[in-house]
Amino acid sequence: MVALAMLAVIVVTGALVRLTGSGLGCVDWPSCNQERFIDVSSTHGAIEQVNRLFTGVVAASVIVAVLGSLVRAPRRRDLTWLSLGLVVGVLAQVVIGGIVVLTGLHPLWNMAHFLVSMVLVSVAAVLVRRSGEPDGAGRTRPCDLVTERLTWGTAVLGCAAIVTGTVVTATGPHAGDENAERLGFALGSVARVHGITVVLTLAGAALLAVRLWRRGNGAWAALRTPLETFIALGAIQGTIGYVQWFAGVPVGLVAVHIALATAIMVALVSLVAGLRPVVPADQGAATRAASDAMTERASATVR
């Protein structure tokens, strides 16, 4: 949980580097500049340097998560691989961060930096969920095929909204430095595309909610909380997006928008994970037997 929190926090601190125009506060990597490895003599340099140093806190929390997965008894392969995935992701972010600086904050590398952060947050969210599950637990499948497809479709649209949001950011005014390159799109056009993906995502979530409410049963119980959380966060995020656009993209609202995007990514992971809830090991056999019996009765009816 600490690793997940730190990975979420560094997304926001990294955004603040860009939003304060401090992206090139340190013009070199891994040292801040040619004279000093650490340089906080200027405001921009201090902001960029603090964000770099915070990466050490993130790395430490991830290392502890890995050690936890290795020393727990019994050791579980899924927890080990997920925690090791965090290590790989953090190392990749260090390299990408260096490339961002050495390319003068190129927008495509900035986009990659944020999107890899979303992948890391997602992996950490899965790790937190799995680590709270009992050892030897089985998994159920309470949702029908249509509900599963609606859930995955909503998740894919949500990811598309996040990707199009990075395009808006790479086109917009907050580049991290006044001389940084921008994507050559019309800002209004990419913002409109982003808005459409957000509306489609919320529409997919609404359709899923209606289907679950009508059908009830175990699917509603499994998906209700993550779906309600996702819809609430999505509605707030969409509102802030429109407000910040008409307010001239103020720095404070952009920072909140980025923090909410991170929370939405975690909510999406929880929503998809709800498709395969776990049952204790002693209940798994009974659950599978009941499921097999239902399948057999359905087949007999068809015959």
Backbone torsions as a table, in degrees:
resi	resn	phi	psi	omega
1	MET	NA	-37.3	177.0
2	VAL	-65.0	-42.0	178.8
3	ALA	-61.6	-43.1	177.9
4	LEU	-61.6	-44.2	-179.8
5	ALA	-62.6	-43.2	-179.1
6	MET	-66.2	-38.6	178.1
7	LEU	-65.8	-33.1	177.2
8	ALA	-73.4	-40.5	-178.8
9	VAL	-63.8	-41.0	-176.1
10	ILE	-70.1	-22.3	172.7
11	VAL	-61.9	-43.8	-178.5
12	VAL	-72.0	-42.5	179.5
13	THR	-65.1	-36.7	175.7
14	GLY	-64.2	-38.0	177.1
15	ALA	-65.1	-37.8	-179.9
16	LEU	-66.0	-30.5	174.8
17	VAL	-59.8	-46.0	-179.5
18	ARG	-69.6	-42.8	-174.6
19	LEU	-69.7	-24.3	177.6
20	THR	-92.4	4.7	-179.9
21	GLY	72.5	23.9	-175.3
22	SER	-102.1	15.3	-176.4
23	GLY	-58.3	-31.6	178.0
24	LEU	-114.0	30.2	173.0
25	GLY	-61.4	-31.4	168.8
26	CYS	-115.3	118.8	-172.2
27	VAL	-92.4	-0.9	-178.2
28	ASP	-129.3	173.0	178.9
29	TRP	-156.8	135.6	7.6
30	PRO	-81.9	-14.3	175.4
31	SER	-76.3	160.9	-178.5
32	CYS	-70.0	-41.8	176.8
33	ASN	-154.4	-176.0	-175.4
34	GLN	-71.1	-21.6	-178.3
35	GLU	-89.9	-36.5	-172.9
36	ARG	-136.0	142.3	174.5
37	PHE	-72.7	-42.6	175.6
38	ILE	-120.6	126.9	-177.5
39	ASP	-139.9	113.4	178.2
40	VAL	-117.9	27.9	-175.9
41	SER	-73.6	-20.8	177.1
42	SER	-117.5	159.8	-178.9
43	THR	-62.8	-48.2	179.8
44	HIS	-62.3	-41.3	179.5
45	GLY	-64.5	-40.1	-180.0
46	ALA	-64.7	-41.9	-179.9
47	ILE	-63.7	-46.2	179.3
48	GLU	-65.0	-39.1	-177.3
49	GLN	-68.7	-39.0	178.3
50	VAL	-62.3	-40.7	178.5
51	ASN	-63.8	-40.5	178.1
52	ARG	-63.8	-43.3	-178.6
53	LEU	-67.5	-31.1	179.1
54	PHE	-65.7	-22.9	175.1
55	THR	-58.1	-32.2	176.7
56	GLY	-63.8	-37.1	177.0
57	VAL	-65.4	-43.4	178.1
58	VAL	-60.4	-46.8	-178.7
59	ALA	-61.1	-40.8	-179.6
60	ALA	-63.8	-42.7	-179.8
61	SER	-65.5	-36.1	178.7
62	VAL	-69.0	-41.1	179.0
63	ILE	-61.9	-41.3	178.4
64	VAL	-63.9	-37.5	177.3
65	ALA	-62.8	-41.0	177.7
66	VAL	-63.1	-46.8	179.6
67	LEU	-60.3	-38.9	178.1
68	GLY	-61.1	-41.7	-179.9
69	SER	-68.6	-26.0	-178.1
70	LEU	-84.3	-31.6	-174.3
71	VAL	-96.8	-13.8	-178.9
72	ARG	-66.0	152.9	178.6
73	ALA	-127.1	124.7	-0.5
74	PRO	-79.0	152.6	176.7
75	ARG	-73.5	134.9	-179.9
76	ARG	-114.6	130.2	-175.4
77	ARG	-62.6	-38.4	-177.3
78	ASP	-63.6	-40.9	179.5
79	LEU	-68.6	-37.4	179.5
80	THR	-64.6	-47.5	-177.8
81	TRP	-67.2	-38.5	178.5
82	LEU	-64.7	-43.3	179.9
83	SER	-67.9	-37.7	175.7
84	LEU	-65.7	-33.0	175.9
85	GLY	-60.9	-34.5	176.6
86	LEU	-64.4	-39.3	178.4
87	VAL	-61.7	-46.7	179.1
88	VAL	-60.8	-42.4	-179.2
89	GLY	-65.1	-41.3	178.9
90	VAL	-65.0	-41.9	177.2
91	LEU	-62.0	-41.0	177.7
92	ALA	-62.5	-38.4	179.7
93	GLN	-66.7	-35.8	177.1
94	VAL	-61.2	-45.1	-179.9
95	VAL	-65.7	-46.3	-179.5
96	ILE	-62.7	-39.9	177.9
97	GLY	-60.2	-40.0	176.7
98	GLY	-64.0	-40.9	178.9
99	ILE	-64.6	-38.0	178.1
100	VAL	-56.9	-46.1	-179.4
101	VAL	-68.4	-47.0	-175.4
102	LEU	-68.5	-21.0	176.5
103	THR	-95.7	10.5	178.3
104	GLY	69.4	36.2	178.8
105	LEU	66.6	45.1	178.8
106	HIS	-59.3	132.9	-173.4
107	PRO	-61.0	-33.8	179.7
108	LEU	-66.5	-38.5	177.5
109	TRP	-72.1	-33.2	174.4
110	ASN	-63.4	-41.5	176.7
111	MET	-61.1	-45.3	179.6
112	ALA	-61.3	-39.5	179.8
113	HIS	-58.4	-45.3	-179.0
114	PHE	-71.3	-43.1	-176.6
115	LEU	-66.7	-37.5	175.2
116	VAL	-64.8	-34.6	174.9
117	SER	-60.9	-39.7	178.6
118	MET	-65.4	-37.2	176.0
119	VAL	-64.2	-43.7	179.3
120	LEU	-61.9	-44.7	178.3
121	VAL	-61.0	-39.4	179.6
122	SER	-64.3	-45.7	179.6
123	VAL	-62.4	-42.1	179.0
124	ALA	-64.2	-37.8	178.4
125	ALA	-64.7	-40.5	176.5
126	VAL	-64.8	-40.9	179.5
127	LEU	-61.4	-44.0	178.6
128	VAL	-61.4	-44.3	-179.3
129	ARG	-64.4	-47.2	-178.2
130	ARG	-65.3	-37.0	-177.6
131	SER	-67.5	-20.9	177.8
132	GLY	-89.7	-2.2	-179.9
133	GLU	-87.3	144.3	179.8
134	PRO	-66.7	147.5	178.0
135	ASP	-64.1	138.8	177.6
136	GLY	75.7	12.4	-178.5
137	ALA	-72.6	145.9	174.2
138	GLY	-93.7	172.7	-179.4
139	ARG	-121.1	143.2	178.1
140	THR	-105.2	170.3	178.1
141	ARG	-134.1	79.0	-172.7
142	PRO	-77.5	-12.0	-173.9
143	CYS	-101.8	144.5	174.7
144	ASP	-77.5	172.6	-174.0
145	LEU	-62.3	-41.5	-178.9
146	VAL	-63.1	-43.0	179.5
147	THR	-63.5	-40.7	178.4
148	GLU	-62.4	-42.6	-179.9
149	ARG	-66.5	-38.7	176.9
150	LEU	-63.3	-39.5	179.9
151	THR	-65.4	-48.5	179.3
152	TRP	-65.6	-37.5	177.6
153	GLY	-61.9	-41.7	177.4
154	THR	-63.4	-40.7	179.7
155	ALA	-64.8	-42.1	179.2
156	VAL	-64.5	-42.8	177.8
157	LEU	-63.4	-38.7	177.8
158	GLY	-62.1	-41.9	176.9
159	CYS	-65.1	-38.2	177.7
160	ALA	-62.9	-38.2	178.6
161	ALA	-63.9	-38.6	178.3
162	ILE	-67.3	-41.1	179.1
163	VAL	-64.4	-47.1	179.2
164	THR	-64.5	-28.7	175.9
165	GLY	-64.7	-36.2	177.5
166	THR	-67.9	-30.6	176.6
167	VAL	-66.3	-40.9	176.9
168	VAL	-61.1	-45.2	179.5
169	THR	-61.4	-41.9	-178.8
170	ALA	-72.2	-12.7	178.0
171	THR	-100.1	-26.4	-171.1
172	GLY	-77.3	-169.3	-169.4
173	PRO	-80.8	-20.6	-173.8
174	HIS	-93.3	84.5	-173.2
175	ALA	-90.9	-15.4	-174.9
176	GLY	98.6	-19.2	176.8
177	ASP	-162.4	143.2	-174.7
178	GLU	-66.1	-19.7	-179.8
179	ASN	-102.0	4.4	-177.3
180	ALA	-70.9	146.6	179.6
181	GLU	-69.6	148.2	177.0
182	ARG	-122.8	155.7	172.5
183	LEU	-67.9	145.1	-172.5
184	GLY	-87.6	33.1	178.6
185	PHE	-91.0	160.3	171.3
186	ALA	-75.3	124.5	-174.4
187	LEU	-59.0	-41.0	-179.8
188	GLY	-62.8	-35.7	-178.8
189	SER	-68.9	-47.6	-178.8
190	VAL	-69.6	-31.9	176.4
191	ALA	-66.2	-36.0	178.8
192	ARG	-67.3	-42.4	177.6
193	VAL	-61.8	-43.8	178.1
194	HIS	-60.4	-43.5	179.4
195	GLY	-61.4	-38.1	179.1
196	ILE	-64.8	-42.0	179.7
197	THR	-65.6	-34.5	177.4
198	VAL	-65.9	-45.0	179.9
199	VAL	-62.8	-43.2	179.0
200	LEU	-63.2	-38.3	178.4
201	THR	-62.6	-47.2	-179.6
202	LEU	-67.1	-34.1	176.4
203	ALA	-64.2	-42.7	177.2
204	GLY	-61.5	-41.4	178.7
205	ALA	-65.3	-37.9	178.7
206	ALA	-65.8	-43.1	177.5
207	LEU	-61.4	-40.8	178.7
208	LEU	-63.6	-42.1	179.8
209	ALA	-63.0	-42.5	179.8
210	VAL	-63.3	-43.8	-179.6
211	ARG	-63.5	-44.5	180.0
212	LEU	-64.2	-39.8	-179.0
213	TRP	-65.5	-38.3	-179.9
214	ARG	-71.9	-38.5	-176.5
215	ARG	-84.0	-30.3	-179.6
216	GLY	65.0	-133.6	178.7
217	ASN	51.9	-157.1	-173.2
218	GLY	-67.0	-28.3	-179.1
219	ALA	-63.7	-41.1	179.2
220	TRP	-64.1	-42.2	179.5
221	ALA	-64.7	-37.5	-177.1
222	ALA	-74.1	-34.1	-171.1
223	LEU	-109.4	-9.1	-172.8
224	ARG	-58.7	-53.5	-175.9
225	THR	-62.7	-51.2	179.2
226	PRO	-64.4	-32.4	179.8
227	LEU	-70.2	-44.0	177.9
228	GLU	-62.2	-40.0	177.7
229	THR	-62.7	-44.6	-179.1
230	PHE	-64.0	-44.1	-179.8
231	ILE	-63.4	-42.5	179.5
232	ALA	-62.7	-47.6	179.0
233	LEU	-63.9	-40.8	179.9
234	GLY	-63.7	-39.9	179.2
235	ALA	-65.7	-43.1	177.5
236	ILE	-64.0	-43.9	-179.4
237	GLN	-62.3	-44.1	178.6
238	GLY	-62.4	-40.8	178.6
239	THR	-63.0	-46.3	179.3
240	ILE	-63.1	-37.8	178.8
241	GLY	-59.0	-45.7	179.2
242	TYR	-69.4	-38.9	179.7
243	VAL	-63.4	-44.7	-178.3
244	GLN	-66.6	-32.5	177.8
245	TRP	-64.6	-48.7	-177.7
246	PHE	-75.7	-16.7	177.9
247	ALA	-91.5	2.1	178.7
248	GLY	87.1	26.4	177.1
249	VAL	54.3	62.2	178.1
250	PRO	-69.2	148.9	-174.0
251	VAL	-59.1	-44.2	-176.9
252	GLY	-59.8	-45.0	-179.9
253	LEU	-68.5	-34.6	177.8
254	VAL	-63.4	-41.3	179.2
255	ALA	-62.5	-42.5	177.4
256	VAL	-64.3	-39.7	179.4
257	HIS	-60.0	-41.1	-179.8
258	ILE	-70.0	-41.2	178.1
259	ALA	-62.3	-40.8	179.2
260	LEU	-68.3	-34.0	176.7
261	ALA	-60.8	-37.9	177.6
262	THR	-66.2	-42.9	178.4
263	ALA	-64.1	-38.0	178.9
264	ILE	-64.8	-36.5	178.1
265	MET	-62.2	-41.6	177.6
266	VAL	-65.0	-40.2	179.1
267	ALA	-64.0	-38.0	177.4
268	LEU	-63.4	-41.8	177.6
269	VAL	-61.1	-43.7	179.6
270	SER	-63.9	-37.3	-179.7
271	LEU	-64.9	-47.6	-179.7
272	VAL	-67.1	-38.4	179.6
273	ALA	-63.8	-26.6	178.7
274	GLY	-66.1	-14.0	177.6
275	LEU	-70.6	-21.6	-179.5
276	ARG	-130.9	67.0	178.2
277	PRO	-67.2	158.1	-177.9
278	VAL	-99.4	156.7	171.1
279	VAL	-128.4	149.8	178.6
280	PRO	-55.5	154.9	-175.6
281	ALA	-57.1	-37.5	-177.5
282	ASP	-73.3	-15.7	177.5
283	GLN	-98.4	-13.9	-174.7
284	GLY	-62.2	-43.0	-178.7
285	ALA	-63.9	-43.2	179.5
286	ALA	-64.2	-39.9	179.6
287	THR	-64.4	-44.0	-180.0
288	ARG	-66.0	-37.7	178.8
289	ALA	-63.4	-42.4	178.8
290	ALA	-64.5	-40.0	178.7
291	SER	-64.3	-41.6	179.2
292	ASP	-64.4	-38.4	179.9
293	ALA	-65.3	-41.1	178.5
294	MET	-63.7	-41.8	179.0
295	THR	-62.3	-41.9	-179.6
296	GLU	-65.0	-41.5	178.6
297	ARG	-63.8	-40.0	178.5
298	ALA	-64.2	-40.4	179.3
299	SER	-65.4	-39.7	179.2
300	ALA	-63.9	-38.9	178.8
301	THR	-63.0	-42.7	179.5
302	VAL	-63.3	-43.2	-180.0
303	ARG	-65.1	NA	NA
